[in-house]
Amino acid sequence: MATTIEIKHETQRLLERLKRELNARSYDEALRKVLKERLDIIDSMFGVDKGRISQFEEEDRMEDRE
């Protein structure tokens, strides 16, 4: 399923350049490559605790803080 988004002409020119530089067949492919790379960088920042980090709970608070 495809969708349409509105972008400025300068953004379209940048996407065209990105598409050429990545040898992508479409804007979608170029965007997916960049987004996947960017998301992988963010995910890798969690190191060995990736997937094991939980939300802070009230019982995690230290009792003798002052």
PQR file of N, CA, C, O and H, with PARSE charges and radii, in Angstrom:
ATOM      1  N   MET A   1       0.841  -1.169   0.000 -0.4000 1.5000
ATOM      2  CA  MET A   1       0.000   0.000   0.000 -0.0000 2.0000
ATOM      3  C   MET A   1       0.894   1.243   0.000  0.5500 1.7000
ATOM      4  O   MET A   1       1.811   1.345   0.816 -0.5500 1.4000
ATOM      5  N   ALA A   2       0.645   2.147  -0.869 -0.4000 1.5000
ATOM      6  CA  ALA A   2       1.416   3.375  -0.987 -0.0000 2.0000
ATOM      7  C   ALA A   2       0.630   4.535  -0.398  0.5500 1.7000
ATOM      8  O   ALA A   2      -0.592   4.483  -0.258 -0.5500 1.4000
ATOM      9  H   ALA A   2      -0.099   2.064  -1.531  0.4000 1.0000
ATOM     10  N   THR A   3       1.366   5.576  -0.059 -0.4000 1.5000
ATOM     11  CA  THR A   3       0.733   6.794   0.442 -0.0000 2.0000
ATOM     12  C   THR A   3       1.460   7.990  -0.156  0.5500 1.7000
ATOM     13  O   THR A   3       2.565   7.854  -0.679 -0.5500 1.4000
ATOM     14  H   THR A   3       2.358   5.618  -0.173  0.4000 1.0000
ATOM     15  N   THR A   4       0.851   9.134  -0.080 -0.4000 1.5000
ATOM     16  CA  THR A   4       1.429  10.356  -0.619 -0.0000 2.0000
ATOM     17  C   THR A   4       1.748  11.295   0.538  0.5500 1.7000
ATOM     18  O   THR A   4       0.940  11.468   1.451 -0.5500 1.4000
ATOM     19  H   THR A   4      -0.047   9.245   0.345  0.4000 1.0000
ATOM     20  N   ILE A   5       2.940  11.903   0.492 -0.4000 1.5000
ATOM     21  CA  ILE A   5       3.305  12.908   1.481 -0.0000 2.0000
ATOM     22  C   ILE A   5       3.683  14.186   0.755  0.5500 1.7000
ATOM     23  O   ILE A   5       4.156  14.144  -0.381 -0.5500 1.4000
ATOM     24  H   ILE A   5       3.596  11.763  -0.250  0.4000 1.0000
ATOM     25  N   GLU A   6       3.478  15.312   1.400 -0.4000 1.5000
ATOM     26  CA  GLU A   6       3.828  16.593   0.810 -0.0000 2.0000
ATOM     27  C   GLU A   6       5.182  17.026   1.358  0.5500 1.7000
ATOM     28  O   GLU A   6       5.387  17.086   2.570 -0.5500 1.4000
ATOM     29  H   GLU A   6       3.094  15.347   2.323  0.4000 1.0000
ATOM     30  N   ILE A   7       6.102  17.327   0.445 -0.4000 1.5000
ATOM     31  CA  ILE A   7       7.432  17.804   0.831 -0.0000 2.0000
ATOM     32  C   ILE A   7       7.773  19.024  -0.016  0.5500 1.7000
ATOM     33  O   ILE A   7       7.179  19.245  -1.072 -0.5500 1.4000
ATOM     34  H   ILE A   7       5.936  17.278  -0.539  0.4000 1.0000
ATOM     35  N   LYS A   8       8.721  19.800   0.450 -0.4000 1.5000
ATOM     36  CA  LYS A   8       9.157  20.977  -0.303 -0.0000 2.0000
ATOM     37  C   LYS A   8      10.050  20.528  -1.461  0.5500 1.7000
ATOM     38  O   LYS A   8      10.604  19.429  -1.451 -0.5500 1.4000
ATOM     39  H   LYS A   8       9.204  19.620   1.307  0.4000 1.0000
ATOM     40  N   HIS A   9      10.176  21.408  -2.459 -0.4000 1.5000
ATOM     41  CA  HIS A   9      10.984  21.083  -3.644 -0.0000 2.0000
ATOM     42  C   HIS A   9      12.436  20.812  -3.268  0.5500 1.7000
ATOM     43  O   HIS A   9      13.065  19.924  -3.844 -0.5500 1.4000
ATOM     44  H   HIS A   9       9.727  22.301  -2.467  0.4000 1.0000
ATOM     45  N   GLU A  10      12.974  21.559  -2.315 -0.4000 1.5000
ATOM     46  CA  GLU A  10      14.358  21.334  -1.889 -0.0000 2.0000
ATOM     47  C   GLU A  10      14.513  19.936  -1.280  0.5500 1.7000
ATOM     48  O   GLU A  10      15.518  19.265  -1.509 -0.5500 1.4000
ATOM     49  H   GLU A  10      12.463  22.280  -1.847  0.4000 1.0000
ATOM     50  N   THR A  11      13.523  19.505  -0.511 -0.4000 1.5000
ATOM     51  CA  THR A  11      13.563  18.164   0.076 -0.0000 2.0000
ATOM     52  C   THR A  11      13.531  17.111  -1.022  0.5500 1.7000
ATOM     53  O   THR A  11      14.225  16.098  -0.931 -0.5500 1.4000
ATOM     54  H   THR A  11      12.706  20.050  -0.325  0.4000 1.0000
ATOM     55  N   GLN A  12      12.735  17.339  -2.051 -0.4000 1.5000
ATOM     56  CA  GLN A  12      12.659  16.406  -3.171 -0.0000 2.0000
ATOM     57  C   GLN A  12      14.004  16.309  -3.881  0.5500 1.7000
ATOM     58  O   GLN A  12      14.417  15.222  -4.285 -0.5500 1.4000
ATOM     59  H   GLN A  12      12.171  18.162  -2.124  0.4000 1.0000
ATOM     60  N   ARG A  13      14.686  17.434  -4.033 -0.4000 1.5000
ATOM     61  CA  ARG A  13      16.011  17.418  -4.666 -0.0000 2.0000
ATOM     62  C   ARG A  13      17.012  16.648  -3.799  0.5500 1.7000
ATOM     63  O   ARG A  13      17.847  15.905  -4.316 -0.5500 1.4000
ATOM     64  H   ARG A  13      14.350  18.317  -3.705  0.4000 1.0000
ATOM     65  N   LEU A  14      16.922  16.830  -2.481 -0.4000 1.5000
ATOM     66  CA  LEU A  14      17.808  16.089  -1.585 -0.0000 2.0000
ATOM     67  C   LEU A  14      17.521  14.590  -1.639  0.5500 1.7000
ATOM     68  O   LEU A  14      18.446  13.778  -1.615 -0.5500 1.4000
ATOM     69  H   LEU A  14      16.244  17.434  -2.061  0.4000 1.0000
ATOM     70  N   LEU A  15      16.250  14.227  -1.710 -0.4000 1.5000
ATOM     71  CA  LEU A  15      15.887  12.812  -1.827 -0.0000 2.0000
ATOM     72  C   LEU A  15      16.398  12.217  -3.131  0.5500 1.7000
ATOM     73  O   LEU A  15      16.856  11.075  -3.160 -0.5500 1.4000
ATOM     74  H   LEU A  15      15.499  14.888  -1.729  0.4000 1.0000
ATOM     75  N   GLU A  16      16.322  12.978  -4.190 -0.4000 1.5000
ATOM     76  CA  GLU A  16      16.833  12.506  -5.485 -0.0000 2.0000
ATOM     77  C   GLU A  16      18.344  12.264  -5.395  0.5500 1.7000
ATOM     78  O   GLU A  16      18.849  11.261  -5.900 -0.5500 1.4000
ATOM     79  H   GLU A  16      15.950  13.906  -4.166  0.4000 1.0000
ATOM     80  N   ARG A  17      19.046  13.174  -4.760 -0.4000 1.5000
ATOM     81  CA  ARG A  17      20.497  13.005  -4.574 -0.0000 2.0000
ATOM     82  C   ARG A  17      20.799  11.781  -3.720  0.5500 1.7000
ATOM     83  O   ARG A  17      21.694  11.001  -4.042 -0.5500 1.4000
ATOM     84  H   ARG A  17      18.636  13.988  -4.350  0.4000 1.0000
ATOM     85  N   LEU A  18      20.053  11.613  -2.632 -0.4000 1.5000
ATOM     86  CA  LEU A  18      20.228  10.461  -1.755 -0.0000 2.0000
ATOM     87  C   LEU A  18      19.976   9.159  -2.512  0.5500 1.7000
ATOM     88  O   LEU A  18      20.717   8.186  -2.368 -0.5500 1.4000
ATOM     89  H   LEU A  18      19.326  12.247  -2.370  0.4000 1.0000
ATOM     90  N   LYS A  19      18.936   9.161  -3.306 -0.4000 1.5000
ATOM     91  CA  LYS A  19      18.593   7.974  -4.099 -0.0000 2.0000
ATOM     92  C   LYS A  19      19.739   7.583  -5.031  0.5500 1.7000
ATOM     93  O   LYS A  19      20.078   6.405  -5.151 -0.5500 1.4000
ATOM     94  H   LYS A  19      18.334   9.951  -3.423  0.4000 1.0000
ATOM     95  N   ARG A  20      20.325   8.570  -5.683 -0.4000 1.5000
ATOM     96  CA  ARG A  20      21.466   8.298  -6.581 -0.0000 2.0000
ATOM     97  C   ARG A  20      22.669   7.789  -5.800  0.5500 1.7000
ATOM     98  O   ARG A  20      23.298   6.807  -6.194 -0.5500 1.4000
ATOM     99  H   ARG A  20      20.050   9.526  -5.586  0.4000 1.0000
ATOM    100  N   GLU A  21      22.993   8.460  -4.683 -0.4000 1.5000
ATOM    101  CA  GLU A  21      24.175   8.079  -3.907 -0.0000 2.0000
ATOM    102  C   GLU A  21      24.064   6.680  -3.311  0.5500 1.7000
ATOM    103  O   GLU A  21      25.071   5.990  -3.155 -0.5500 1.4000
ATOM    104  H   GLU A  21      22.482   9.257  -4.363  0.4000 1.0000
ATOM    105  N   LEU A  22      22.844   6.259  -2.976 -0.4000 1.5000
ATOM    106  CA  LEU A  22      22.635   4.933  -2.392 -0.0000 2.0000
ATOM    107  C   LEU A  22      22.323   3.870  -3.439  0.5500 1.7000
ATOM    108  O   LEU A  22      22.116   2.703  -3.107 -0.5500 1.4000
ATOM    109  H   LEU A  22      22.025   6.820  -3.103  0.4000 1.0000
ATOM    110  N   ASN A  23      22.289   4.282  -4.714 -0.4000 1.5000
ATOM    111  CA  ASN A  23      21.903   3.378  -5.798 -0.0000 2.0000
ATOM    112  C   ASN A  23      20.551   2.725  -5.520  0.5500 1.7000
ATOM    113  O   ASN A  23      20.346   1.544  -5.797 -0.5500 1.4000
ATOM    114  H   ASN A  23      22.457   5.230  -4.984  0.4000 1.0000
ATOM    115  N   ALA A  24      19.645   3.512  -4.972 -0.4000 1.5000
ATOM    116  CA  ALA A  24      18.302   3.015  -4.661 -0.0000 2.0000
ATOM    117  C   ALA A  24      17.421   3.116  -5.901  0.5500 1.7000
ATOM    118  O   ALA A  24      17.607   3.994  -6.744 -0.5500 1.4000
ATOM    119  H   ALA A  24      19.812   4.472  -4.748  0.4000 1.0000
ATOM    120  N   ARG A  25      16.466   2.209  -5.993 -0.4000 1.5000
ATOM    121  CA  ARG A  25      15.552   2.211  -7.131 -0.0000 2.0000
ATOM    122  C   ARG A  25      14.387   3.174  -6.944  0.5500 1.7000
ATOM    123  O   ARG A  25      13.710   3.523  -7.911 -0.5500 1.4000
ATOM    124  H   ARG A  25      16.314   1.496  -5.308  0.4000 1.0000
ATOM    125  N   SER A  26      14.145   3.609  -5.698 -0.4000 1.5000
ATOM    126  CA  SER A  26      13.024   4.508  -5.426 -0.0000 2.0000
ATOM    127  C   SER A  26      13.336   5.370  -4.208  0.5500 1.7000
ATOM    128  O   SER A  26      14.282   5.108  -3.466 -0.5500 1.4000
ATOM    129  H   SER A  26      14.695   3.326  -4.912  0.4000 1.0000
ATOM    130  N   TYR A  27      12.523   6.397  -4.022 -0.4000 1.5000
ATOM    131  CA  TYR A  27      12.659   7.217  -2.817 -0.0000 2.0000
ATOM    132  C   TYR A  27      12.402   6.355  -1.581  0.5500 1.7000
ATOM    133  O   TYR A  27      13.084   6.492  -0.565 -0.5500 1.4000
ATOM    134  H   TYR A  27      11.754   6.610  -4.625  0.4000 1.0000
ATOM    135  N   ASP A  28      11.424   5.478  -1.676 -0.4000 1.5000
ATOM    136  CA  ASP A  28      11.089   4.602  -0.552 -0.0000 2.0000
ATOM    137  C   ASP A  28      12.302   3.764  -0.138  0.5500 1.7000
ATOM    138  O   ASP A  28      12.612   3.649   1.047 -0.5500 1.4000
ATOM    139  H   ASP A  28      10.870   5.367  -2.501  0.4000 1.0000
ATOM    140  N   GLU A  29      12.971   3.190  -1.114 -0.4000 1.5000
ATOM    141  CA  GLU A  29      14.146   2.366  -0.814 -0.0000 2.0000
ATOM    142  C   GLU A  29      15.256   3.210  -0.180  0.5500 1.7000
ATOM    143  O   GLU A  29      15.899   2.769   0.773 -0.5500 1.4000
ATOM    144  H   GLU A  29      12.719   3.283  -2.077  0.4000 1.0000
ATOM    145  N   ALA A  30      15.482   4.414  -0.701 -0.4000 1.5000
ATOM    146  CA  ALA A  30      16.506   5.293  -0.145 -0.0000 2.0000
ATOM    147  C   ALA A  30      16.169   5.677   1.292  0.5500 1.7000
ATOM    148  O   ALA A  30      17.035   5.630   2.166 -0.5500 1.4000
ATOM    149  H   ALA A  30      14.960   4.771  -1.475  0.4000 1.0000
ATOM    150  N   LEU A  31      14.930   6.054   1.540 -0.4000 1.5000
ATOM    151  CA  LEU A  31      14.516   6.424   2.886 -0.0000 2.0000
ATOM    152  C   LEU A  31      14.620   5.245   3.844  0.5500 1.7000
ATOM    153  O   LEU A  31      15.058   5.407   4.983 -0.5500 1.4000
ATOM    154  H   LEU A  31      14.226   6.092   0.830  0.4000 1.0000
ATOM    155  N   ARG A  32      14.223   4.069   3.394 -0.4000 1.5000
ATOM    156  CA  ARG A  32      14.302   2.879   4.246 -0.0000 2.0000
ATOM    157  C   ARG A  32      15.747   2.575   4.648  0.5500 1.7000
ATOM    158  O   ARG A  32      16.017   2.231   5.798 -0.5500 1.4000
ATOM    159  H   ARG A  32      13.867   3.937   2.469  0.4000 1.0000
ATOM    160  N   LYS A  33      16.672   2.705   3.693 -0.4000 1.5000
ATOM    161  CA  LYS A  33      18.084   2.450   3.995 -0.0000 2.0000
ATOM    162  C   LYS A  33      18.588   3.411   5.065  0.5500 1.7000
ATOM    163  O   LYS A  33      19.243   2.992   6.019 -0.5500 1.4000
ATOM    164  H   LYS A  33      16.452   2.984   2.759  0.4000 1.0000
ATOM    165  N   VAL A  34      18.287   4.689   4.911 -0.4000 1.5000
ATOM    166  CA  VAL A  34      18.752   5.694   5.868 -0.0000 2.0000
ATOM    167  C   VAL A  34      18.083   5.493   7.225  0.5500 1.7000
ATOM    168  O   VAL A  34      18.750   5.553   8.258 -0.5500 1.4000
ATOM    169  H   VAL A  34      17.755   5.029   4.135  0.4000 1.0000
ATOM    170  N   LEU A  35      16.781   5.258   7.233 -0.4000 1.5000
ATOM    171  CA  LEU A  35      16.065   5.073   8.492 -0.0000 2.0000
ATOM    172  C   LEU A  35      16.533   3.818   9.221  0.5500 1.7000
ATOM    173  O   LEU A  35      16.701   3.837  10.440 -0.5500 1.4000
ATOM    174  H   LEU A  35      16.239   5.209   6.395  0.4000 1.0000
ATOM    175  N   LYS A  36      16.742   2.743   8.494 -0.4000 1.5000
ATOM    176  CA  LYS A  36      17.207   1.510   9.127 -0.0000 2.0000
ATOM    177  C   LYS A  36      18.580   1.721   9.748  0.5500 1.7000
ATOM    178  O   LYS A  36      18.836   1.287  10.871 -0.5500 1.4000
ATOM    179  H   LYS A  36      16.606   2.728   7.504  0.4000 1.0000
ATOM    180  N   GLU A  37      19.459   2.389   9.010 -0.4000 1.5000
ATOM    181  CA  GLU A  37      20.789   2.671   9.542 -0.0000 2.0000
ATOM    182  C   GLU A  37      20.695   3.537  10.797  0.5500 1.7000
ATOM    183  O   GLU A  37      21.369   3.269  11.792 -0.5500 1.4000
ATOM    184  H   GLU A  37      19.251   2.742   8.098  0.4000 1.0000
ATOM    185  N   ARG A  38      19.888   4.539  10.751 -0.4000 1.5000
ATOM    186  CA  ARG A  38      19.746   5.452  11.892 -0.0000 2.0000
ATOM    187  C   ARG A  38      19.134   4.742  13.095  0.5500 1.7000
ATOM    188  O   ARG A  38      19.594   4.934  14.220 -0.5500 1.4000
ATOM    189  H   ARG A  38      19.341   4.757   9.943  0.4000 1.0000
ATOM    190  N   LEU A  39      18.127   3.943  12.881 -0.4000 1.5000
ATOM    191  CA  LEU A  39      17.488   3.232  13.984 -0.0000 2.0000
ATOM    192  C   LEU A  39      18.410   2.191  14.586  0.5500 1.7000
ATOM    193  O   LEU A  39      18.379   1.976  15.798 -0.5500 1.4000
ATOM    194  H   LEU A  39      17.754   3.787  11.967  0.4000 1.0000
ATOM    195  N   ASP A  40      19.221   1.546  13.786 -0.4000 1.5000
ATOM    196  CA  ASP A  40      20.181   0.573  14.299 -0.0000 2.0000
ATOM    197  C   ASP A  40      21.214   1.256  15.188  0.5500 1.7000
ATOM    198  O   ASP A  40      21.629   0.690  16.199 -0.5500 1.4000
ATOM    199  H   ASP A  40      19.246   1.721  12.801  0.4000 1.0000
ATOM    200  N   ILE A  41      21.629   2.456  14.827 -0.4000 1.5000
ATOM    201  CA  ILE A  41      22.589   3.195  15.652 -0.0000 2.0000
ATOM    202  C   ILE A  41      21.977   3.478  17.013  0.5500 1.7000
ATOM    203  O   ILE A  41      22.635   3.294  18.037 -0.5500 1.4000
ATOM    204  H   ILE A  41      21.292   2.916  14.005  0.4000 1.0000
ATOM    205  N   ILE A  42      20.750   3.914  17.040 -0.4000 1.5000
ATOM    206  CA  ILE A  42      20.082   4.211  18.304 -0.0000 2.0000
ATOM    207  C   ILE A  42      19.939   2.945  19.135  0.5500 1.7000
ATOM    208  O   ILE A  42      20.225   2.971  20.332 -0.5500 1.4000
ATOM    209  H   ILE A  42      20.215   4.064  16.208  0.4000 1.0000
ATOM    210  N   ASP A  43      19.508   1.849  18.544 -0.4000 1.5000
ATOM    211  CA  ASP A  43      19.329   0.588  19.266 -0.0000 2.0000
ATOM    212  C   ASP A  43      20.646   0.089  19.836  0.5500 1.7000
ATOM    213  O   ASP A  43      20.670  -0.463  20.936 -0.5500 1.4000
ATOM    214  H   ASP A  43      19.276   1.828  17.571  0.4000 1.0000
ATOM    215  N   SER A  44      21.737   0.270  19.112 -0.4000 1.5000
ATOM    216  CA  SER A  44      23.012  -0.271  19.565 -0.0000 2.0000
ATOM    217  C   SER A  44      23.554   0.461  20.785  0.5500 1.7000
ATOM    218  O   SER A  44      24.457  -0.047  21.449 -0.5500 1.4000
ATOM    219  H   SER A  44      21.718   0.717  18.218  0.4000 1.0000
ATOM    220  N   MET A  45      23.033   1.624  21.090 -0.4000 1.5000
ATOM    221  CA  MET A  45      23.513   2.389  22.236 -0.0000 2.0000
ATOM    222  C   MET A  45      23.172   1.717  23.559  0.5500 1.7000
ATOM    223  O   MET A  45      23.762   2.066  24.581 -0.5500 1.4000
ATOM    224  H   MET A  45      22.300   2.037  20.550  0.4000 1.0000
ATOM    225  N   PHE A  46      22.246   0.771  23.577 -0.4000 1.5000
ATOM    226  CA  PHE A  46      21.836   0.128  24.811 -0.0000 2.0000
ATOM    227  C   PHE A  46      22.735  -1.038  25.203  0.5500 1.7000
ATOM    228  O   PHE A  46      22.621  -1.549  26.317 -0.5500 1.4000
ATOM    229  H   PHE A  46      21.767   0.487  22.746  0.4000 1.0000
ATOM    230  N   GLY A  47      23.617  -1.466  24.321 -0.4000 1.5000
ATOM    231  CA  GLY A  47      24.617  -2.485  24.631 -0.0000 2.0000
ATOM    232  C   GLY A  47      24.048  -3.751  25.234  0.5500 1.7000
ATOM    233  O   GLY A  47      23.053  -4.280  24.741 -0.5500 1.4000
ATOM    234  H   GLY A  47      23.710  -1.050  23.416  0.4000 1.0000
ATOM    235  N   VAL A  48      24.674  -4.247  26.305 -0.4000 1.5000
ATOM    236  CA  VAL A  48      24.296  -5.529  26.894 -0.0000 2.0000
ATOM    237  C   VAL A  48      22.934  -5.476  27.579  0.5500 1.7000
ATOM    238  O   VAL A  48      22.311  -6.520  27.777 -0.5500 1.4000
ATOM    239  H   VAL A  48      25.483  -3.817  26.706  0.4000 1.0000
ATOM    240  N   ASP A  49      22.457  -4.291  27.945 -0.4000 1.5000
ATOM    241  CA  ASP A  49      21.163  -4.170  28.616 -0.0000 2.0000
ATOM    242  C   ASP A  49      19.997  -4.018  27.642  0.5500 1.7000
ATOM    243  O   ASP A  49      18.853  -3.859  28.068 -0.5500 1.4000
ATOM    244  H   ASP A  49      22.963  -3.444  27.785  0.4000 1.0000
ATOM    245  N   LYS A  50      20.272  -4.064  26.360 -0.4000 1.5000
ATOM    246  CA  LYS A  50      19.223  -3.915  25.365 -0.0000 2.0000
ATOM    247  C   LYS A  50      18.133  -4.956  25.607  0.5500 1.7000
ATOM    248  O   LYS A  50      18.416  -6.152  25.680 -0.5500 1.4000
ATOM    249  H   LYS A  50      21.201  -4.192  26.014  0.4000 1.0000
ATOM    250  N   GLY A  51      16.904  -4.505  25.730 -0.4000 1.5000
ATOM    251  CA  GLY A  51      15.779  -5.401  25.949 -0.0000 2.0000
ATOM    252  C   GLY A  51      15.566  -5.779  27.401  0.5500 1.7000
ATOM    253  O   GLY A  51      14.564  -6.416  27.725 -0.5500 1.4000
ATOM    254  H   GLY A  51      16.674  -3.533  25.670  0.4000 1.0000
ATOM    255  N   ARG A  52      16.478  -5.404  28.282 -0.4000 1.5000
ATOM    256  CA  ARG A  52      16.346  -5.755  29.699 -0.0000 2.0000
ATOM    257  C   ARG A  52      16.063  -4.544  30.577  0.5500 1.7000
ATOM    258  O   ARG A  52      15.891  -4.691  31.787 -0.5500 1.4000
ATOM    259  H   ARG A  52      17.292  -4.886  28.018  0.4000 1.0000
ATOM    260  N   ILE A  53      16.012  -3.368  30.001 -0.4000 1.5000
ATOM    261  CA  ILE A  53      15.765  -2.153  30.765 -0.0000 2.0000
ATOM    262  C   ILE A  53      14.268  -2.033  30.991  0.5500 1.7000
ATOM    263  O   ILE A  53      13.477  -2.136  30.053 -0.5500 1.4000
ATOM    264  H   ILE A  53      16.152  -3.248  29.018  0.4000 1.0000
ATOM    265  N   SER A  54      13.881  -1.812  32.252 -0.4000 1.5000
ATOM    266  CA  SER A  54      12.454  -1.675  32.566 -0.0000 2.0000
ATOM    267  C   SER A  54      12.160  -0.256  33.041  0.5500 1.7000
ATOM    268  O   SER A  54      13.068   0.506  33.373 -0.5500 1.4000
ATOM    269  H   SER A  54      14.523  -1.728  33.014  0.4000 1.0000
ATOM    270  N   GLN A  55      10.899   0.073  33.065 -0.4000 1.5000
ATOM    271  CA  GLN A  55      10.465   1.389  33.500 -0.0000 2.0000
ATOM    272  C   GLN A  55      10.721   1.564  34.998  0.5500 1.7000
ATOM    273  O   GLN A  55      10.582   0.615  35.769 -0.5500 1.4000
ATOM    274  H   GLN A  55      10.162  -0.546  32.795  0.4000 1.0000
ATOM    275  N   PHE A  56      11.089   2.765  35.404 -0.4000 1.5000
ATOM    276  CA  PHE A  56      11.329   3.066  36.809 -0.0000 2.0000
ATOM    277  C   PHE A  56      10.032   2.917  37.588  0.5500 1.7000
ATOM    278  O   PHE A  56       8.985   3.410  37.168 -0.5500 1.4000
ATOM    279  H   PHE A  56      11.202   3.537  34.777  0.4000 1.0000
ATOM    280  N   GLU A  57      10.105   2.243  38.707 -0.4000 1.5000
ATOM    281  CA  GLU A  57       8.956   2.047  39.584 -0.0000 2.0000
ATOM    282  C   GLU A  57       9.215   2.736  40.919  0.5500 1.7000
ATOM    283  O   GLU A  57      10.372   2.947  41.282 -0.5500 1.4000
ATOM    284  H   GLU A  57      10.956   1.842  39.048  0.4000 1.0000
ATOM    285  N   GLU A  58       8.184   3.084  41.641 -0.4000 1.5000
ATOM    286  CA  GLU A  58       8.325   3.767  42.922 -0.0000 2.0000
ATOM    287  C   GLU A  58       9.156   2.947  43.908  0.5500 1.7000
ATOM    288  O   GLU A  58       9.928   3.526  44.672 -0.5500 1.4000
ATOM    289  H   GLU A  58       7.245   2.913  41.345  0.4000 1.0000
ATOM    290  N   GLU A  59       9.025   1.629  43.917 -0.4000 1.5000
ATOM    291  CA  GLU A  59       9.808   0.802  44.847 -0.0000 2.0000
ATOM    292  C   GLU A  59      11.306   0.780  44.508  0.5500 1.7000
ATOM    293  O   GLU A  59      12.110   0.302  45.308 -0.5500 1.4000
ATOM    294  H   GLU A  59       8.397   1.158  43.296  0.4000 1.0000
ATOM    295  N   ASP A  60      11.682   1.290  43.335 -0.4000 1.5000
ATOM    296  CA  ASP A  60      13.086   1.406  42.980 -0.0000 2.0000
ATOM    297  C   ASP A  60      13.770   2.599  43.678  0.5500 1.7000
ATOM    298  O   ASP A  60      14.997   2.696  43.700 -0.5500 1.4000
ATOM    299  H   ASP A  60      11.029   1.678  42.686  0.4000 1.0000
ATOM    300  N   ARG A  61      12.968   3.488  44.235 -0.4000 1.5000
ATOM    301  CA  ARG A  61      13.494   4.680  44.892 -0.0000 2.0000
ATOM    302  C   ARG A  61      14.235   4.301  46.163  0.5500 1.7000
ATOM    303  O   ARG A  61      13.763   3.460  46.928 -0.5500 1.4000
ATOM    304  H   ARG A  61      11.971   3.410  44.217  0.4000 1.0000
ATOM    305  N   MET A  62      15.383   4.906  46.397 -0.4000 1.5000
ATOM    306  CA  MET A  62      16.164   4.619  47.603 -0.0000 2.0000
ATOM    307  C   MET A  62      15.466   5.241  48.812  0.5500 1.7000
ATOM    308  O   MET A  62      15.055   6.400  48.767 -0.5500 1.4000
ATOM    309  H   MET A  62      15.767   5.589  45.775  0.4000 1.0000
ATOM    310  N   GLU A  63      15.336   4.479  49.877 -0.4000 1.5000
ATOM    311  CA  GLU A  63      14.609   4.932  51.052 -0.0000 2.0000
ATOM    312  C   GLU A  63      15.355   5.992  51.875  0.5500 1.7000
ATOM    313  O   GLU A  63      14.729   6.911  52.403 -0.5500 1.4000
ATOM    314  H   GLU A  63      15.671   3.537  49.914  0.4000 1.0000
ATOM    315  N   ASP A  64      16.663   5.876  51.988 -0.4000 1.5000
ATOM    316  CA  ASP A  64      17.395   6.782  52.881 -0.0000 2.0000
ATOM    317  C   ASP A  64      18.066   7.933  52.130  0.5500 1.7000
ATOM    318  O   ASP A  64      19.198   8.301  52.445 -0.5500 1.4000
ATOM    319  H   ASP A  64      17.172   5.129  51.558  0.4000 1.0000
ATOM    320  N   ARG A  65      17.395   8.485  51.168 -0.4000 1.5000
ATOM    321  CA  ARG A  65      17.895   9.676  50.466 -0.0000 2.0000
ATOM    322  C   ARG A  65      17.593  10.909  51.277  0.5500 1.7000
ATOM    323  O   ARG A  65      16.552  10.979  51.930 -0.5500 1.4000
ATOM    324  H   ARG A  65      16.475   8.186  50.912  0.4000 1.0000
ATOM    325  N   GLU A  66      18.477  11.881  51.253 -0.4000 1.5000
ATOM    326  CA  GLU A  66      18.173  13.154  51.904 -0.0000 2.0000
ATOM    327  C   GLU A  66      18.756  14.289  51.123  0.5500 1.7000
ATOM    328  O   GLU A  66      18.607  15.447  51.512 -0.5500 1.4000
ATOM    329  H   GLU A  66      19.322  11.825  50.722  0.4000 1.0000
TER
END
